[in-house]
């Protein structure tokens, strides 16, 4: 027997879960972005110094 109508609590829980999923997704994208920026050498003169060592 299937439930035909969602209760108000289920609707609130779903919207909270979607919000939390969006926040976690933004956090993951931010961490990946920071990692890429940290690993990437942005200053070409610094790159030549690191290569010569």
C-alpha positions in Angstrom: 0.0 0.0 0.0 1.6 3.2 -1.2 1.4 6.5 0.6 -0.4 8.9 -1.7 0.2 12.2 0.1 3.4 13.4 1.7 3.1 14.8 5.2 4.3 18.4 5.9 7.2 17.0 7.8 8.4 15.1 4.8 8.2 18.2 2.6 10.3 20.2 5.1 12.8 17.4 5.5 13.2 17.2 1.7 13.8 21.0 1.3 16.3 20.8 4.2 18.1 17.9 2.5 18.2 19.7 -0.8 19.6 22.8 0.9 22.2 20.8 2.7 23.1 19.0 -0.5 23.6 22.4 -2.3 25.8 23.7 0.5 27.9 20.5 0.5 28.3 20.7 -3.3 29.5 24.3 -3.0 32.0 23.3 -0.3 33.4 20.5 -2.5 33.7 22.8 -5.5 35.5 25.3 -3.3 37.9 22.8 -1.9 38.7 21.5 -5.4 39.2 25.0 -6.7 41.5 25.9 -3.8 43.5 22.7 -4.4 43.9 23.5 -8.1 45.0 27.1 -7.4 47.5 25.9 -4.7 49.0 23.3 -7.0 49.1 25.5 -10.1 52.1 27.8 -10.3 50.7 31.2 -11.2 54.0 33.2 -11.3 56.2 32.2 -14.3 59.4 33.6 -12.7 58.8 31.3 -9.7 58.4 28.3 -12.0 61.9 28.9 -13.5 63.3 29.1 -10.0 61.7 25.8 -9.0 62.8 24.1 -12.2 66.5 25.2 -11.7 66.7 23.8 -8.2 
